Amino acid sequence: MRLWHALVIAATAGGAASFNQAAVAAEQTGTGTGFLISKEGWVVTNAHVVEGCSYVEVSSFGKATDIQLDKQNDLAVLRFKPSPSNSEPLQLRKTPPRLGEDVAALGYPLSQILSDGIKITMGNINSLIGLENDTRYLQISTPIQPGNSGGPLVDRSGYLVGINSARLNDDYAIKRSGSIPQNVNFAIKSSILELFLQSRNITYTKDESADNAPLSSADLAEKVSKSVFQIACYADRPVKTSEAPAFETRRQVEAPAPVAPKGNTDTMDETIVELVTLMINSNNNATTALRIADKLYASHVDFFGKPLTHRQVMQDKRKYFDRWPIRKSYVHENTIRVLCEDETCAVTGEYDWYVRSPKRNKEASGTASFYYVIDVQNGKIIAEGGKARK
C-alpha cells in the first residue's frame, strides 16, 4: 500500500481488514472519531472517515442521518437522534490558537489492537501553518494514530482549536529528506469548521467565558470525553481495505491517495526504482537505513535464501552496521530491471559499495548485484538477495 502513495499527508482514520480480503455486505470497513458540536445531535468528523460508506454509526447510538461533506477541507457533519443527555456540545475557542501552546487530542485510535475506549494524548502547537504553507491547518506534536481522524483538538480549558486530520507521510518525507518524520501531525483549524457550520446553518457555541483556567490532563479528559464518539463506516458492497496496523493503516488506512494505475507500468516501474534506490543508498546512514528497513520489510522475508521473520532481518542488518560502521553505496540506475506479475514485482540491478571498520582497521569495496521482490498490494519487501564482488 505505502509503496505507491504520492500524497504528503496520510490521514488517520481507523479500520481493520487485511489486504486481499474483501468486506462483505453490511460489514464494518473502518472507524474514526467524531464529536458533538450541537444540541440538535450534529457530530463533526473528517470527510475521509465517512466518504464512500453505505451507512455510518455513531458509537452505540445507531445509524447517523443527513451526512454532509466538504471534501476540499476534509470536513463532515452527521446527525443522530436523540442527542445524548449526558453530553455537552464542544465549544469553539473564541481566540486564535497560539504557537507553542498545550493541546490535547481525544479519539479512538488503534481500537482493533488497543482497548476500544477513548484515549487522550498531549502535545503542542508547533506551527500555525500547515504543509506547504496551507493556512487551514495547524502543525501539532500531539501523537495521532490510526483511528484519531475527526477527533477534537482542544486547549487546556477544553475548548476546540482544531480537528485532528493527518500526519506527514513517511514515504514522502524519506524521499524528500532521507529521514523519517517524528510527530509531524496536522489538525484543521476550528475557524475553518466554523465557516463550514455557518454555511449549513448548524448551530454551535463559542467560548465566552472570562475565566478559562487550565485543567489538569485528568480533568480535561473528564470534561471533553463525554462529547467524543467512535464513528464506524459500513459497506454493503465489496471494499478493499488496508492491512491491520502493525505499522499503521488508514481508515486505519491512509486518506484516499492516487495509486499507480495497473495499466501504467511505466509509472509503477519508476516508483519501484525510486524505492530500491532509496533503500540501498540509505546505507550511508545507519539510523536512516534501519528506519526505512523497519517500515518496508514484511513480517516474513526470504532473506538471501533463508526464511526469516521481520525481527530476524532487522537483527541481521544491525549486526552488519555494527560490524561496518562506515559504509557507502551507490546504485547504478541504468542496471535496474523491473518485472511485475500478479501484484508482485521483482527488481534486479547492481551497485557500488564501500565499507570500513576503524576499530578493526579493515575496509573493503566492490560491486554487488541485488534483487528484491515486492508485494505491491502491501508495499512490502518479501524477498531480498544478491552477491558482492570485490
Secondary structure, 3 states (H helix, E strand, C coil): CHHHCCCCEEECCECCCCCCCEECCCEEEEEEEEEECCCCCEEEECHHHHCCCCEEEECCCCECEEEEEEHHHCEEEEECCCCCCCCCCCCECCCCCCCCCEEEEEECCCCCCCCCCCEEEEEEEEECCCHHHCCCEEEECCCCCCCCCCCEEECCCCCEEEEEEEEECHHHHHHHHCCCCCCCEEEEEHHHHHHHHHHCCCCCCECCCCCCCCCCHHHHHHHHHCCEEEEEEEECCCEECCCCCCCCCHHHHCCCCCCCCCCCHHHHHHHHHHHHHHHHHHHHCHHHHHHHHHHHEEEEEEECCEEEEHHHHHHHHHHHHHHCCEEEEEEEEEEEEEEEECCEEEEEEEEEEEEEECCCCEEEEEEEEEEEEEECCCCEEEEEEEEEEC
